[in-house]
Structures are given as structure tokens and as C-alpha cells.
Amino acid sequence: MANKDAAFGFRPTRSLSGGEVRTSEHTIADTYGTAIYTNQPVVGVTAGGIEHAIDTSTGTVGLILGTFGGAQYTDSDGKPTFKSFWKASTSATDRVVYVYDDPQIVFEVQHDGTGTAAVNFAGFDYVGLSGNTDTGISKAELDTSSNATSGNFQQLGISKDPDNSDTSSANCNAYVMVNGDEHQLVTGTSIA
């Protein structure tokens, strides 16, 4: 059976340290101009808050703080609102965004090409800025062609999802973690 080509971003599945996988609260700049979807990699910035981890002006991937888990804010009509994605240029107060930022989290993600168990422990960057505005889910996926010894994410294994085939490896789902030297909380690097 062929794998379905249906990216869903980096979905948190478990933690290597055990226990419940949780989000942390962060903020986002009022009217931040790029949409961020659930399961989309984000970075913390020194201006205070989070932004999309791909620099939209250069297309380069920076450090990863974690993945987006939703937003809560008071909209311009004074209505408390929860959204599974941050709509670009939203003007709101009381902005709180939720991020899966624990460096021990294992994520499930889809390859954009052919991935197999033969590339376990290789490093990969990711691609995909867009998402689904109906579901709020990211369309980010592993950049299979970036297979190297380094990269934002390290593949740990192939997903055990019964609908995922590692013998028909195009668009297979894999388990990954943010590489230690690419995780913002591990490196302690500030982003301007």
C-alpha cells in the first residue's frame, strides 16, 4: 500500500524522559505577519516571543525552539479566542502561544520524498511554510534530500502507524527529535 501524501507537521508523540508531553506558554508580537500552524517549528526571538523557524525573507532554517501548539488571545472585539493556528497579522491583546519546547520530545513527521529505516540517525532539515486554515494543521515535512550527518532533526525510526508503510517508502512517516545543537534551549542561543 502506498503512503498517503498528507503532511501534518511535527506531531509530538512522546518524551524520552517519560511523562506527559506538555506545552510551555510563550508570546508572539502583535500583528506578527506570518501564519504559524499547529505542529509548525518555531524559534524564540530576543524581541520577546516566537516566530516561524524558517526565515521568510531568505528561506533559511534557523534554530528550533519547538513546535506550535495553538494560540489564545483577546480579539479586537474584546472576545477571548483560542485558535489552532496564528493567522498572519492578527491584532490582539493578551496573546499567549503554546509551544512543545522540551528538547526530549519525539515527533512524528512525514518525509517529502523517500525515507526508510536505512536513514535512521541521519540529520534532516524541513520544508513547508503553509498549513490548512480549516484544520489549523501545518504542512511542514522532512526535507528528505537534505539527508546528512547534521540538520535540524534526527530521524530515530519509522512510524509504527499501521497506515504507514516503510516498504513503500515515498512519503513515509518517521519519528524524529530536534538535534541537540539545533535546539534553542540546548544551545542557549538568542535570535535577533
C-alpha positions in Angstrom: 0.0 0.0 0.0 1.3 3.4 -0.9 1.7 6.1 1.8 -0.7 9.0 1.6 1.0 12.3 0.7 -0.6 14.3 3.5 1.9 16.3 5.6 0.8 17.2 9.2 3.9 19.0 10.5 5.8 17.7 13.5 3.3 16.0 15.8 4.5 15.4 19.4 4.2 11.7 20.3 6.2 11.1 23.5 9.1 12.2 25.6 12.4 10.3 26.1 12.2 11.3 29.7 8.7 9.9 30.1 5.6 11.5 31.4 3.1 13.7 29.7 4.1 15.8 26.7 3.2 19.4 27.6 3.4 22.8 26.1 5.0 25.9 27.5 3.5 29.4 27.3 5.2 32.0 25.2 4.1 35.2 23.5 4.0 36.5 19.9 4.3 40.0 18.6 1.1 41.8 17.9 0.3 41.7 14.1 3.2 39.2 13.5 2.9 38.9 9.7 3.5 35.2 9.0 0.9 32.5 9.7 2.0 29.7 12.1 0.1 26.4 12.1 -0.1 23.6 14.7 2.9 21.3 14.6 5.0 24.0 12.8 8.6 24.5 14.0 9.1 27.9 15.7 12.0 29.9 17.2 12.2 32.2 20.2 13.4 35.8 19.4 15.0 38.4 21.6 12.2 40.8 20.8 10.2 38.6 23.1 8.0 35.8 21.7 8.1 33.3 18.9 8.3 33.4 15.2 8.3 30.9 12.3 11.6 28.9 12.3 12.1 29.5 8.6 13.3 33.0 7.8 10.6 34.0 5.3 12.9 36.6 3.7 15.8 34.2 3.0 14.1 30.8 3.1 16.8 29.5 5.6 16.0 27.4 8.6 17.3 28.6 11.9 17.4 27.1 15.3 14.3 25.3 16.6 12.6 26.2 20.0 9.9 23.6 19.4 6.6 23.2 17.6 3.5 25.4 17.7 0.5 24.1 19.7 -2.1 26.9 19.4 -2.8 30.4 20.4 -5.1 32.2 22.9 -5.8 35.9 22.8 -8.4 38.6 23.1 -9.5 39.7 19.6 -10.3 43.3 18.5 -13.9 42.9 19.6 -12.8 42.0 23.2 -13.7 38.3 22.7 -11.5 35.7 24.3 -10.3 33.4 21.4 -8.5 30.1 21.1 -7.1 29.2 17.6 -5.1 26.2 16.5 -3.1 28.5 14.3 -1.8 32.1 14.3 -3.4 34.0 11.4 -0.9 36.3 9.8 -1.1 39.9 11.0 -3.6 39.2 13.8 -4.1 42.2 16.0 -4.9 41.1 19.6 -4.2 41.6 23.2 -3.4 39.1 26.0 -1.5 37.0 23.4 -0.4 33.5 24.6 1.0 30.9 22.3 1.7 27.3 23.3 4.9 25.6 22.2 6.1 22.0 22.6 9.6 23.1 23.6 11.0 20.2 25.6 14.3 19.0 24.0 13.3 15.4 24.9 10.1 15.3 22.7 9.9 12.8 19.9 7.8 14.0 16.9 6.2 12.1 14.1 6.5 13.7 10.7 6.2 12.8 7.0 9.1 12.7 4.6 8.6 14.8 1.4 10.4 12.1 -0.5 11.7 8.5 0.1 12.6 7.8 3.6 13.4 4.4 5.1 15.0 2.9 8.2 18.3 3.0 6.4 18.4 6.7 7.1 17.8 6.3 10.9 20.1 8.7 12.9 20.7 10.9 9.8 20.0 14.6 10.1 17.4 16.4 8.1 16.1 20.0 7.7 12.5 20.6 7.0 10.4 22.3 4.4 6.9 23.8 4.4 5.6 27.2 5.5 1.9 26.7 4.8 -0.9 24.9 6.5 -4.6 24.2 6.4 -6.7 27.2 7.6 -9.7 24.9 8.2 -7.9 22.4 10.5 -5.1 24.7 11.6 -2.5 21.9 10.9 0.9 22.6 9.4 2.1 21.1 6.1 5.7 21.0 7.2 7.6 17.8 6.5 11.2 16.4 6.5 13.3 17.6 3.6 14.4 14.1 2.5 17.0 15.5 0.1 18.8 17.2 3.0 19.9 13.8 4.4 23.3 14.5 6.2 25.1 14.0 9.4 23.6 17.3 10.7 20.3 19.1 10.2 17.5 20.4 12.4 16.1 17.0 13.1 17.5 13.5 13.6 15.4 10.5 12.4 15.1 7.9 15.2 12.9 5.4 13.3 10.0 4.7 11.0 6.5 5.3 12.4 4.6 2.3 13.7 1.3 3.7 12.4 -0.5 0.8 10.6 -1.3 3.0 7.7 2.4 3.9 7.2 4.5 1.6 5.0 8.2 1.5 5.2 8.4 -0.9 2.3 6.6 1.7 0.1 8.8 4.4 1.5 7.7 7.5 -0.5 6.1 9.9 2.0 6.6 7.6 4.9 6.2 8.9 8.4 9.2 8.9 10.7 10.0 9.6 14.4 12.4 12.5 14.9 13.9 14.7 17.5 15.4 18.2 17.2 19.1 17.7 17.0 20.8 18.9 20.2 22.9 21.6 18.5 19.8 22.8 16.7 17.6 23.1 19.7 17.5 26.7 21.1 17.1 25.6 24.7 20.1 23.3 24.5 22.4 25.8 22.7 21.2 28.8 24.7 21.5 30.9 21.5 19.4 34.1 21.2 17.9 35.0 17.9 17.6 38.7 17.0 
